[in-house]
Amino acid sequence: MAKSAHVFPGGKLDDLDRDPEWKRYFSSPENEQDYSELDSLKVCAIREMYEETGFLAVSQNIEPEKAASFRANSEGKRTEEMMLLQTDELVQLDLKTPQEFLTQFKQGEISLYPPQFYQMTQMSKFFKWEDLAKNFMANSISVDSVPMQPFFVKSKSPKVSILTLPGDYMYMKKQNVDAVDIKDIQPPPPLHRMYAEGKFGKLTSIEIVENIGAIKESPLEVPKSKM
C-alpha cells in the first residue's frame, strides 16, 4: 500500500491489544480509569513498532525470570506452517527531525502520506521531545482524545483531494466542497482538513487548513547556546 513512501510503523489493531491486563504495565498506576480504546491503540503502536523496526518503546527492561514466565504462559502454536524470511517490509530506516522530513517532502526527495505529514507538522513545532510529550499529555487530560480518522470528500477541482478531520464542519458529510467555498461563509466555520495534490502514492503537495487550534501557530524558540 505504501510502497516507496516514508511511513510510521503500524498495522491492524489486534484483539490482544484490547486486553485490560495491559493496564498493569502503564507508567501511571494511579490512574484508575477503565482500559479504553485509546489505551489499546497505544499498545498496538508499541507492538507494531517493535515488530517492524526492532525498537521497543518501554521505560524499563523486563527481568529474565518474568520474561520466561510470560513465554511459558503464552498461547501455543496456532498452526503448523513454514515461515520464510524476507526483507521487503522495511527497506530503509531514517532517523531525522520532523522538519527535515517535511523539507525533503516539499523538495520532492521523499514521499509522505497525509497522516505522516500531519504528525510531522505537529512535532516540528517543538524543539525538545520532552516539550512535545508535556503538550500532548496536557491536551489528553483536558479534552477527549479522538482518533484521527480522515474522511475523504470529493473536491470540485480534479487535481485536489480533500481529507476532512474531526472538528471540521464538513467531517463525515458526503458533499462536494472546495477551498473557495469556505471564503464565502461568515463567520468562518470550524475547519480541520488537508488538501492534497498529486497521484496516490506520489503526492506533490499537502496543505493543512485548520482554525480550531489543532496545530501550534509557531515553533518554539530554539535555545541559544551559551558562550
C-alpha positions as CSV (number, residue, x, y, z in Angstrom):
1,M,0.0,0.0,0.0
2,A,2.7,2.5,1.0
3,K,5.4,1.4,-1.5
4,S,8.4,3.7,-1.6
5,A,6.8,6.1,0.9
6,H,8.2,7.1,4.3
7,V,5.6,5.9,6.9
8,F,5.4,5.3,10.6
9,P,5.4,1.7,11.8
10,G,1.9,0.5,12.1
11,G,-0.7,-2.1,11.4
12,K,-4.0,-3.7,12.4
13,L,-5.4,-3.5,15.9
14,D,-5.2,-7.0,17.4
15,D,-7.8,-8.4,19.9
16,L,-5.0,-8.9,22.4
17,D,-4.2,-5.2,22.3
18,R,-7.6,-4.7,23.9
19,D,-6.8,-6.9,26.9
20,P,-7.3,-4.9,30.1
21,E,-4.3,-6.7,31.6
22,W,-2.0,-4.2,29.7
23,K,-3.1,-1.5,32.2
24,R,-0.9,-3.1,34.8
25,Y,2.2,-2.2,32.7
26,F,1.4,1.5,32.3
27,S,3.7,4.0,33.9
28,S,0.8,5.8,35.8
29,P,-0.9,3.1,38.0
30,E,-2.6,5.9,40.0
31,N,-4.9,6.3,37.0
32,E,-7.9,4.1,38.0
33,Q,-9.8,4.7,34.7
34,D,-11.0,1.6,32.8
35,Y,-8.9,0.3,30.0
36,S,-10.0,2.4,27.0
37,E,-9.9,2.1,23.2
38,L,-7.2,4.8,23.2
39,D,-5.1,2.6,25.6
40,S,-5.4,-0.3,23.2
41,L,-4.2,1.9,20.3
42,K,-1.1,2.8,22.3
43,V,-0.3,-0.9,22.9
44,C,-0.8,-1.6,19.2
45,A,1.6,1.2,18.3
46,I,4.3,-0.1,20.6
47,R,3.8,-3.6,19.4
48,E,3.9,-2.7,15.7
49,M,7.0,-0.6,16.1
50,Y,8.8,-3.4,17.8
51,E,7.7,-5.9,15.2
52,E,8.7,-3.8,12.2
53,T,11.8,-2.0,13.4
54,G,13.1,-3.8,16.5
55,F,12.7,-0.6,18.6
56,L,10.9,-1.3,21.9
57,A,9.4,1.8,23.4
58,V,9.3,0.9,27.1
59,S,10.7,2.6,30.2
60,Q,12.1,-0.5,32.0
61,N,13.7,-3.7,31.0
62,I,11.8,-6.8,31.9
63,E,13.6,-9.3,34.2
64,P,14.7,-12.6,32.6
65,E,12.6,-14.6,35.1
66,K,9.4,-12.7,34.3
67,A,10.1,-13.0,30.5
68,A,10.5,-16.7,30.8
69,S,7.2,-16.9,32.8
70,F,5.5,-14.8,30.1
71,R,6.6,-17.1,27.3
72,A,5.5,-20.2,29.3
73,N,2.0,-18.8,29.8
74,S,1.6,-17.6,26.2
75,E,-0.6,-19.2,23.6
76,G,0.7,-22.4,21.9
77,K,1.2,-22.9,18.2
78,R,-2.0,-22.0,16.4
79,T,-0.9,-23.5,13.1
80,E,1.9,-25.6,11.7
81,E,3.5,-23.6,8.8
82,M,6.8,-22.7,7.3
83,M,7.9,-19.1,7.7
84,L,10.2,-17.6,5.1
85,L,12.4,-14.7,6.0
86,Q,12.1,-11.6,3.8
87,T,13.3,-8.1,3.9
88,D,10.7,-6.3,1.9
89,E,8.7,-4.8,4.7
90,L,11.4,-2.4,6.0
91,V,13.6,-1.3,3.1
92,Q,15.1,1.7,4.9
93,L,15.0,3.2,8.4
94,D,15.7,7.0,8.6
95,L,16.1,9.0,11.8
96,K,15.7,12.7,11.1
97,T,14.0,15.7,12.7
98,P,10.4,16.3,11.7
99,Q,11.4,19.5,9.9
100,E,14.0,17.6,7.8
101,F,11.3,15.1,6.7
102,L,8.9,18.0,5.8
103,T,11.6,19.8,3.9
104,Q,12.6,16.7,1.9
105,F,8.9,16.1,1.0
106,K,8.4,19.7,-0.2
107,Q,11.6,19.4,-2.3
108,G,10.3,16.1,-3.9
109,E,13.0,14.0,-2.4
110,I,10.8,11.7,-0.4
111,S,7.1,10.6,-0.4
112,L,4.8,11.3,2.6
113,Y,1.2,10.4,3.1
114,P,-1.2,12.8,4.8
115,P,-1.1,11.1,8.2
116,Q,2.7,11.3,8.3
117,F,2.7,14.9,7.0
118,Y,0.1,16.0,9.7
119,Q,2.0,14.4,12.6
120,M,5.4,15.7,11.3
121,T,3.9,19.2,11.2
122,Q,2.7,18.9,14.8
123,M,6.0,17.6,16.0
124,S,8.0,20.2,14.1
125,K,6.6,22.9,16.4
126,F,8.6,21.6,19.4
127,F,12.4,21.6,19.8
128,K,12.6,19.0,22.6
129,W,10.7,15.8,22.7
130,E,10.0,16.5,26.4
131,D,8.0,19.6,25.5
132,L,6.1,17.6,22.9
133,A,5.2,15.0,25.5
134,K,4.1,17.6,28.0
135,N,1.9,19.3,25.5
136,F,0.1,16.2,24.4
137,M,-0.2,14.9,27.9
138,A,-1.9,18.1,29.0
139,N,-4.2,18.1,26.0
140,S,-5.2,14.4,26.5
141,I,-6.3,15.3,30.1
142,S,-8.2,18.5,29.3
143,V,-10.0,17.2,26.2
144,D,-11.4,13.9,24.9
145,S,-8.9,12.1,22.7
146,V,-10.4,11.4,19.3
147,P,-8.8,9.0,16.7
148,M,-7.6,11.0,13.7
149,Q,-9.6,9.1,11.0
150,P,-9.6,11.2,7.8
151,F,-12.9,11.4,5.8
152,F,-12.4,11.8,2.1
153,V,-14.5,14.4,0.4
154,K,-14.8,14.9,-3.3
155,S,-13.3,18.2,-4.5
156,K,-14.7,20.4,-7.3
157,S,-11.1,20.5,-8.5
158,P,-9.9,17.3,-10.2
159,K,-6.3,17.9,-9.0
160,V,-7.1,18.3,-5.3
161,S,-8.2,15.7,-2.8
162,I,-9.8,16.9,0.5
163,L,-9.4,15.0,3.7
164,T,-11.6,16.4,6.5
165,L,-10.7,15.6,10.1
166,P,-12.6,15.6,13.4
167,G,-13.8,19.1,14.3
168,D,-14.3,20.2,10.7
169,Y,-17.8,21.3,9.9
170,M,-17.9,19.0,6.9
171,Y,-16.5,16.0,8.7
172,M,-18.3,12.8,7.8
173,K,-20.6,14.7,5.4
174,K,-20.9,13.4,1.8
175,Q,-20.9,16.6,-0.1
176,N,-18.5,18.2,-2.6
177,V,-16.5,21.0,-1.2
178,D,-13.8,23.3,-2.4
179,A,-11.2,25.6,-0.9
180,V,-13.1,28.6,-2.4
181,D,-16.4,27.7,-0.7
182,I,-15.2,28.5,2.8
183,K,-14.3,32.0,1.9
184,D,-17.9,32.9,1.4
185,I,-19.1,31.7,4.8
186,Q,-19.2,34.3,7.6
187,P,-18.3,33.8,10.4
188,P,-15.7,31.2,9.2
189,P,-16.9,27.6,10.1
190,P,-14.7,25.2,12.1
191,L,-12.0,23.9,9.7
192,H,-9.7,20.9,10.2
193,R,-8.7,19.5,6.9
194,M,-5.9,18.7,4.5
195,Y,-5.7,19.5,0.7
196,A,-3.5,17.0,-1.2
197,E,-2.4,17.2,-4.8
198,G,-0.8,14.5,-6.9
199,K,-1.4,10.9,-7.5
200,F,-2.0,8.3,-4.8
201,G,1.4,7.1,-3.7
202,K,3.2,10.2,-5.1
203,L,1.6,13.3,-3.6
204,T,3.3,16.5,-4.7
205,S,1.7,18.9,-2.2
206,I,-0.1,18.7,1.1
207,E,-1.6,21.7,3.0
208,I,-3.2,21.7,6.4
209,V,-6.0,24.2,6.9
210,E,-7.4,24.5,10.4
211,N,-8.8,27.1,12.8
212,I,-9.6,25.0,15.9
213,G,-6.2,25.1,17.5
214,A,-5.1,21.6,16.4
215,I,-1.6,22.8,15.3
216,K,0.6,25.3,17.2
217,E,0.8,28.6,15.4
218,S,4.6,28.9,15.6
219,P,7.6,26.7,16.6
220,L,9.1,27.1,20.0
221,E,12.3,29.2,20.1
222,V,15.4,27.2,19.7
223,P,17.6,27.5,22.8
224,K,20.7,29.7,22.3
225,S,24.0,28.1,23.2
226,K,26.0,29.8,26.0
227,M,29.3,31.3,25.1
